[in-house]
Amino acid sequence: MSLSMYSTSVPVFVRMLGNAQTWLTKAEQHAAARKFDAGNYLGLRLAPDMLPFSRQIQIASDGAKGCVARLVGEEVPKWEDNEASMADLRARLQRTIEFVQSVPAERFEGSESREIVLPMRQGDPLRFTGEAYLKHYVLPNLYFHLTTAYALLRHGGVELGKRDYLGNA
């Protein structure tokens, strides 16, 4: 059986974003046990020039919903980046999961050759085939931002391990 664009995207997004929801819950539990506001995690950075924790989660969400919409030829849902709590971030991840799951697998048929054009803030747009977009742009970005979010929580003292990152098989 060959891999489909659907099976290479939606189940991966659902699993990893679901795992990230668990990290947020563990971060809230860690903060509560130590009697501090879990909102302190939202601004965590490893370096002054990097995006904070909350943006890492938002970007992972944007990548997943944007990928699915573009692959099936829909307008990308536009959501404000106004999450102000761990609960808000968890809700955003849930909304993303629900969106990507709402698109039937058959809508992805032929998307491997669909032209994907990403406008850039500066310079020319990036152009991909659907397959290259998924494999060489979206998935690496998803893992980059989720790994960064995971590392920020670990750095903040949250007891997370590899199993939390990978989730239950």
N, C-alpha and C positions, 0 to 999 in steps of 0.2 A: 504494500500500500504506500502510495506517495504522500508526502506532506502537502496539505492545502494551505492557502493563505489564511484561511479562517483558523485552522488548528495551530498555526504557527504564531497567531496573534492573540485572539480573544482568550483562549484558556491561559495563556502566559500572563496576560494583563490581569485577568481575574485572580489568578493565584498570587501574583506578586503584590498587587494592590491590597488584596485580602490579608496577606502577611503583614503589610505595612500597617493595616488597621490594628492588628495585634500588637505591633510595636508601640503604637500610640496608647493603647490601653495599658500596656506594661509601664510606659513612661508616666502615665497618670497615677498608677498604683505606686510606683517608686516615689513620686513627689508626695503623695498623700502619706505614705509611711514615714517620710522624713520631714513632713509638715512644711512643705513649700509649694508655691503655686506652679502647677505644671505648665502654665503659660511661659515660664522662664525658658522652656525648651525652644519656643518659637523663633527666637532670635539667635540661637546657637550658630556659631561659625568656627571653623578651624583656623581661618586666616581673615584679616580685615577686608580683603578684596573679594571674598567669596559670598555667594548668596546664602541667606540664612536658612535654617531648617524648614520653616514654613514654605519658602519658595521651592525648596527641593521637592516637597510633596506636591505642590501645585504644578510644577513642571512635569513630574511623572504623570499626574492626572491628565494634563493637557496633551502630553505625548500619546497616551493611550486613546483618548477620545478623538484626537485629531487624526491619528492613524486610521482608526476604523472608519471615520467619516470620509476621509480622503480615498481610502481603498474602495469604498462602495459608491463614490461619486456624490456624496451628500455635503451640504454645508456643515462646517465644523461648529458644534455648539459653542457659544461664547458665554463664559462664566466669569464673573468678577473674581478677582484675587483678593477677597476681603476676609478670609478666615482669620479669626482672632482668638481661637482656642483649639485645644487638641480635639474637642468634640466637633468643632467646625471642620477641621481637617479630616477627621474620620468620616463625617457626613459627605464631604467632597469626594473622598475615595469611594464611598458607597454609591454615590450618584454616578461616578465614572463607571463603576462595575455594572450598574444597572443599564447604563447607556450601551456599553460594548456588548452586553448580553442581549440587548433588545434587537440587534441586527442579525437576521437569520444567516446561517452559513452559506446558503445558495447565493446571497447577494455578493459574496466575495469571488464568485466564479469569474475568471478572466482578469481579476484585479492584478495579477502578477505582471501583466503587460500594460496596465493603465499608466498614463503619464501623470506623474505627481509633480506639481510645481509649488515650491515653498518660497513665498516672498521673504526677503531678508530686509532687516532694518537698514542695512548699509550694503550696497553692492547689488549685483545681479541676483535674481532668484536661483535657488537650487533646483535642479531637474533630475528626476529619477524615474525608473520604471517602478511599478508597485513593489515588485520583489526586492529590488535594490533598496528602496525606501524602507521597507520593513526590516530587512536583514542588516543593512549597513548604516542606517540612521536611527530609526525608532528604537529597536531593541538595545543597541549600545547606549543610547541616551536614557532609556528607561532604567537599565541596570546601573548606569553611572549615578543618576539622581537618587535612586532608592538605596544604593550602597552608601552614598554620601549621607543620606538621612539616617540610615542604620548606624553608621560610624559616629555621627554627631550624638545620637542617643547613647551609644556605648561610652563615648567620651564624657557625656553628662552623667555617667554612673548607672544608667539603666542596665539591668541584668538581662542581656540578650545574648543568645548564642547562635551558632550556625543553624541549628534546627529552627530557630525563630526566623532566620533569614530565608531558609529554603521552604519552610512550611511542612505540613504533614503529607507524606507521599500517598 
